[in-house]
Each structure stands twice: as structure tokens, then as C-alpha cells.
Amino acid sequence: MKDTEVKQEHPSLYLEVSSESGEPRLPLHTSIVLFLLSYCECKTFKVFLVFKKPASCESLRSQLPASLSVSDIQVEGLPQLVKACRLPAVLDETGRLCRAGLAVVLRHIINTTIEADPTRKDVLALLGFKKTCLKACAEVSKWTRLCEIGIPSAVEEHLQNPQNQYLQLPLSILTLERRLAEPVKVHNDDKIRRQKLKEQRQSEKSESPKGGRGKPDAEPESGQPSPVRDGLELRAALAKLSVDSVPALTTRENSEIRKVKTTDLPPLEHVFAEGLYFTLTDVVLLPCIHQYLCSLQAHAASALRWVPRLLRWYGRVQEVPGVLRAAEACGLHLSVPQLPPTSSLPEETAAEDNVASPLEQEEGQETTTQLPFVGGPRPTMTKLKESGIEAVFAPHPCPAWTLPWDALPEAINPTEGKMSNIRAVRKMQQLNNLVAVVTDLARPGYTVVDFCSGTGHVGIVLAHTLPDCQVILIENKEESLVRAQSRGAELGLKNIGFIQANLDYFTGPFHIGVALHACGIATDMVMEHCIQTGASFVISPCCYGFIQNAVKFTFPKSKKFQDTLTYKEHMILCRFADQTAVQLPPDRRLIGKQCMGLVDLDRSWAAETHGYSVRVMTMEPESCSPKNNMLVGRPPQKSGQEAADGQALVRN
């Protein structure tokens, strides 16, 4: 990583450019980032458009905000940390901290804007009520995956091959349409719902039944909202952005309204994607939905009738101050597509309501294929034993090995952090175990990746202990990784790099993957990443009770366990695997330890189908943690030439 040692004046933002018929084009992920930069009026970053072939960004100028400094760069010229990630990516001024992935980069742009100008409450509001909008990684959160990956990918595919895609809307689009139909709940929404009830009753009084106009709050045949409901909820949504021209909601209702039970209040309808307020999710969706609706308008206008709520959302987004300005700067000419005259839809599309969304399909698979199960862990363990399956722990290869803690710099010692002395001693014992095994596996020139690194307890020790290896720390939480970077700088480590990203956005080569207390399916995500790369792994699992079927994983994982247990029976093992705390009775802890061993045995057998040799062992001393299992996996033996190629790849 020598090329990243030179400090830069400004953080660098790298955006992908794709090619269509030999001409450069901006993929949706790039358009989304540019739109947010324009909306935030953020000029902090030096922007690079990344080309795979020699080309210029001149033909793309109309889609680039004039306020940005934009340069061209070839893939071969990217810094090593950036080259190891999927774009978009931001490299900080030190050249050692890379933030990669759409949601991570967008959230960083927002935080950077707020740091430069704390008065931008409209930008701060994009992060949502608890500042968690799109913070959960796509590998775990179905909503993040839908918005960050599902919809952009579906629209990209549609735009590249539109000929036969108009008679069937993408499932991700249908999922969003149905999501917009659900009632929403927001923090302290009682006042808004009472205001809504008040306006509805006032409207009813002002409307004369003799006029024959019907109920004022009925849904019009066109599928568009009534003026009363649309006005109240949109007013409340825009008021959140501190727009002076928006009147504040009434703060005190009359007694008649106050006496109405909360359960009898009218529900709030979606104004924006996540509910009532304009958030980062809407920023992500706008360039995608804009291009998709324009395509439908041009080639299959009748299909717009399938997405009335999406059309309504699209119109409401344009009322947010700053959106039209930002869109124009990026070459997005927003307009509300017009529905065609009333006509019957093609027969092929009549069954649209019967198409299940991806989320519904997944949930159906999980609930309909499993048999009912009642009972504790003993029946499940007995069932496994009758099939010849028992938890077996391999002997520890070096139980007495320890780091020379007294001789190490203070910044490496866990006591440097904010933890008690007892916890610090246990943390040192845990690190002894992982570092011992990694040291045995490592060779000069290897790249070691510390997944779910937190503040860097494992990665920083490894970088200090293995100066001939490159160590990369990957963590999704920015505050933790910034702290790790500060510790690394204090120690003057030159063989270390930091990446804030979800695992899917890290694509670089490495030889050993390590993770201490990877929670729930994070263990399975790290194992999968190592297996795909052909790397060894040293993982200490944690939070077994959080294991559940997800987008990428189903449980049990191995064929032997699948032939013996149902999903719900496997979940029983996972829940009881968490019952190993020291305050529990010894017999309960023993059962918990056996359940941990069985869950990890299932994981190890799944890895062995890829040719891996896997051992499940216990940390020494066992008291160092209630979650004291370690999974150590070695890939199939590589030929001498393959090993040499791997070494050359790291050196380059």
C-alpha cells in the first residue's frame, strides 16, 4: 500500500463509468451520488470518473454538476485500497481509509456536509429519526438490499434490454409499490393523526351532502390521493425540513378531537419511501425511478397504471426544496408522467396483483416448508446423536502461546480502550488465540483481512506482529474504524489499511480472513467471502441466537444437518447456544457449549464441501469468553504456480 502513503489535499471520490455501444455512460449508482452531491451543495471531494478504457468525461458534462471538480482516471491508476473495492468509493486525505459502497458513501457525504455547515438541517434530516437510514448492511436488511441493490439493478437491466420488459414489471418495483400502500408510523405521530382527523371533519362539514360529491376522503378513481390527506401529510413532511413557507401544524386540538382513542385515529399514508419524511432512501430511488418512469412513458404508457403510488411519490419528491435544482444540475429533467386515457390493460398484465414480491417469496419459503416444532435442545441433540452427529472439538494447537503484552506499545493493549481491567485481560486472552493461529498460517507478503474489525483490537495487533504482511481492517461502523485508524497512526504502522464497507463491496485478493466475535450470520458471511477468494479463515463466532435465514444463507447449511433437522429445530440449537454466560448453572452452560459446537460443526461441514479442511476448537483458557469457539479453515492445497501468482498479486 505504498502508493497510499502520500497525503492528499482533499478526500477523493471515485465513481464508475460504464460503456454502452462504445460510448461512456453513468450507471445509476454514479448518478445517485452526483445527485446527492448536488442536493447537499457539497464541494469537499475531488471527484474522479473511473474509466475501464481510455476515454474522456467531456461527453458526460451535461450530467455533471458544474460546481464539482471532476477528473478522469483509469482503473489501473486507482489506489490499491480503492482497487480492492466496488465503486463508489471515497479515499480520505491520508490515503489509508477507504469508504466503499453506495449507502456508506452517501452517508459519508451527508456527514461531511453537516460538519462543514451545521445549519443544513435539511441534509441532516436525510439520515432519519435515529440517523440510521440505510445504515443496516444489505447482506442482512431486506429493505437496504431492495433500495441499494435490487431497484437500481432492476432498472439498469430494464434500460439495457427494454424490448421485452414492459409487460412484466420487475418484482423490486412491485415490492416498492406495495410498500408505499402500507400505513406508516412515525415518532410522536399522535399529534399529526389528530390534526388529520380534525381536517377530515372540517372538510366533511364544509361539503354539502346534497351536492352529490360523496365522501371527501374517498380515494378518487384515478388512484390519486384526496386533497385533504395529501395536503396534511405533505405539509407535515415538508415542515420537517424547516421550510419557512410551510405552515406549522396546530399544536392544540379541541376537546372533541382529544377524546378520540389513538386506535380510532386515521392512519398516516406514505408521503415518501420510508414513511412521512424525505430521507436518503428517496435520494437513492429518485434517479432510478425517474429513468424507469420515463422509459415506461415513452414505450408502454399503459403500464403506468400499475404504479399509481409510485407516480404519486415521484410527484411529491419534486416538491421538496432543492430537489429540482439538484436534478437539473445532473441532467435529470423531472416531470410527472401523464396517465393515458382510460383503456383496458393487456391481458398478459391482468394478474399483476397475484405476483409475489421477493420479500413475500422468501418469507413463504421459510414458513411453509418447516414442520411445527416444540421443545428444548435435548430432543434436537438426541435426534442428531441418533444420526451419528455430535459436537467434537479439535485440540488447540498452541494453548500456552501468548503475546509479549508487557513489551508491546500501549496503543496495542486493550486496556488503552474504555474497558475494565477484567475485560481487558479476557480480550488479551482472546487475541492470543487468534494471533497464534494466524501467525502459524501467515507467510511474508500475505494479505490478512480483519473482518468486522471494530476499533481494531485484532488487526492492529496483527499488523504489529506481522510486519512483512499487509493487514486490512474492514468495518461498517464509521466511528469504530476512525478510532482504529487513529490507533494505527499513533503506532506508526505502515502495513495497514482501513475500509468502511459492507462485506460484499470488498473484492480484493487476500490470503487469511480473521474475525473476532462475528455476530450471527456475520460469521457465515466472512466464511463465504474467504471461500470465494480461496483464503484461510480464523473466526470466533458470536450471538448464535441472531442466526436466521437471510438473503444469502439458509440453515442448516450442510447436507448432513439438512437431512436430520428442520429449520426451526436448528434455530433451537442457535438460541440455546447463547446460554453460556458464567452466571448460569454449570449444566445449562454445558448444554449451551454443546449447541455452539453443533452449530459450528454444521458450518464446518458446509465449508468442507468446497474442499476446505476445518477444525472447531475452544479458545484457551476457556474462561476468556462465553463465546469461546474458533473455526479454523484451510483451503484446498494450491499448486506452486497458483501460490506464486497469489504472491505477485499482493506485491502489485
Helices and strands as residue ranges (DSSP letters): G 2-4, E 12-16, E 18-20, E 23-25, H 28-40, E 46-51, G 58-63, E 70-74, G 75-77, H 80-83, E 89-91, E 97-100, H 102-116, H 121-124, G 125-127, H 142-145, I 146-150, H 151-160, H 171-179, H 190-206, G 209-211, H 227-239, H 255-258, G 262-264, H 280-299, G 301-306, H 308-317, H 323-329, G 347-349, G 352-354, H 358-368, H 377-386, G 405-407, G 414-416, H 421-441, E 447-451, H 457-465, E 470-475, H 478-491, E 496-500, G 503-505, E 512-519, H 522-533, E 536-542, G 544-546, H 559-562, H 567-577, H 586-608, E 613-618, G 622-624, E 629-634, H 640-651
